[in-house]
Amino acid sequence: MNAAVPPGEGPRFRMADLMRDAPARIEAMIAAEIDTFDTTTPAARATLDDFLAHRIAPEPVEVQFSGGIYLDCFAVTRSNGRYTVVWLPLAGYFALCVDGQFGPLDIGVHGPAIAVFSSV
């Protein structure tokens, strides 16, 4: 006999588990950005160099959004002590997160990884 599972007590599926190919897809998106990034000015070259210095292999991270919503995402930069860039699987783009007491917090800056990174 199967007993009903109370809400919130069933299995939790992490996006990282459901999207095993996500790291490869994320790496391909970032590689395409790097290949097409215009580095003709010293400022643009410095932006790309700084992004590359902070870049990490995509790693699963739980991100908090407005309203107390938490979603599984992938960090693509190491924190600089204040900010981290993450990829939002459900949206398909990158986001800037402030490093909060309870982990990364989305602050509403979304778009390509390098552009998001360079917004601060």
C-alpha positions as CSV (number, residue, x, y, z in Angstrom):
1,M,0.0,0.0,0.0
2,N,1.4,3.4,-1.0
3,A,0.9,6.1,1.6
4,A,0.5,9.6,0.3
5,V,3.7,11.7,0.6
6,P,3.1,14.9,2.6
7,P,3.9,18.1,0.6
8,G,7.6,19.0,0.8
9,E,8.7,15.6,1.9
10,G,8.9,13.9,-1.5
11,P,12.1,13.6,-3.6
12,R,13.8,16.8,-4.5
13,F,15.2,17.0,-8.0
14,R,18.2,19.3,-8.4
15,M,18.6,21.0,-11.8
16,A,22.2,19.8,-11.8
17,D,21.0,16.2,-11.6
18,L,18.4,16.7,-14.4
19,M,20.8,18.6,-16.7
20,R,23.9,16.5,-16.7
21,D,25.0,18.2,-20.0
22,A,24.6,21.7,-18.5
23,P,28.3,22.3,-17.7
24,A,29.3,21.5,-21.3
25,R,26.5,23.7,-22.7
26,I,27.5,26.5,-20.4
27,E,31.2,26.2,-21.4
28,A,30.2,26.4,-25.1
29,M,28.1,29.5,-24.5
30,I,31.0,31.2,-22.7
31,A,33.5,30.1,-25.3
32,A,31.3,31.6,-28.0
33,E,31.2,34.9,-26.0
34,I,34.9,35.0,-25.6
35,D,35.5,34.3,-29.3
36,T,33.3,37.2,-30.4
37,F,34.1,39.7,-27.6
38,D,35.5,42.9,-29.0
39,T,38.9,43.6,-27.4
40,T,39.9,46.5,-29.5
41,T,40.0,48.9,-26.6
42,P,42.2,48.6,-23.5
43,A,39.1,48.7,-21.3
44,A,37.5,45.9,-23.2
45,R,40.7,43.8,-23.0
46,A,40.9,44.5,-19.3
47,T,37.3,43.4,-18.8
48,L,37.9,40.1,-20.6
49,D,41.1,39.5,-18.7
50,D,39.4,40.1,-15.4
51,F,36.5,37.8,-16.4
52,L,38.9,35.1,-17.4
53,A,40.8,35.5,-14.1
54,H,37.5,34.9,-12.1
55,R,36.1,32.2,-14.3
56,I,35.6,28.7,-12.9
57,A,34.2,25.5,-14.3
58,P,30.4,25.5,-13.9
59,E,29.4,24.3,-10.5
60,P,25.9,23.8,-9.0
61,V,24.8,26.5,-6.6
62,E,21.5,27.4,-5.0
63,V,20.5,31.0,-5.7
64,Q,17.9,33.0,-3.8
65,F,15.4,35.2,-5.8
66,S,12.9,37.7,-4.7
67,G,10.1,36.3,-2.6
68,G,12.3,33.8,-0.9
69,I,12.4,31.5,-4.0
70,Y,15.5,29.3,-4.3
71,L,16.6,27.7,-7.6
72,D,19.4,25.5,-8.6
73,C,21.8,27.3,-10.9
74,F,25.5,27.1,-11.9
75,A,28.2,29.5,-10.8
76,V,30.6,30.4,-13.6
77,T,32.9,32.8,-11.7
78,R,34.4,32.6,-8.3
79,S,33.3,35.3,-5.9
80,N,35.2,38.5,-5.8
81,G,34.1,38.9,-2.3
82,R,30.9,40.6,-3.3
83,Y,29.5,39.2,-6.5
84,T,29.3,35.9,-8.5
85,V,28.0,35.3,-12.0
86,V,25.7,32.3,-12.4
87,W,23.8,30.6,-15.2
88,L,20.0,30.3,-14.7
89,P,19.0,27.0,-16.4
90,L,15.3,27.7,-16.4
91,A,15.8,31.1,-18.1
92,G,18.8,30.2,-20.2
93,Y,20.9,33.3,-19.4
94,F,23.5,34.5,-16.9
95,A,22.8,36.6,-13.8
96,L,24.8,38.7,-11.3
97,C,24.3,37.7,-7.7
98,V,25.4,39.5,-4.6
99,D,27.1,37.2,-2.1
100,G,24.7,37.1,0.8
101,Q,24.6,35.6,4.3
102,F,22.7,32.6,2.9
103,G,24.4,32.3,-0.4
104,P,24.1,34.0,-3.8
105,L,21.2,36.4,-4.2
106,D,20.0,37.4,-7.7
107,I,20.0,41.2,-8.1
108,G,18.2,41.4,-11.5
109,V,21.2,41.9,-13.8
110,H,20.8,39.4,-16.6
111,G,22.3,38.7,-20.0
112,P,25.5,37.4,-21.5
113,A,28.2,36.2,-19.0
114,I,30.8,38.9,-19.8
115,A,28.3,41.7,-19.9
116,V,26.8,40.6,-16.6
117,F,30.3,40.3,-15.0
118,S,31.3,43.8,-16.3
119,S,28.3,45.5,-14.9
120,V,30.0,46.0,-11.5
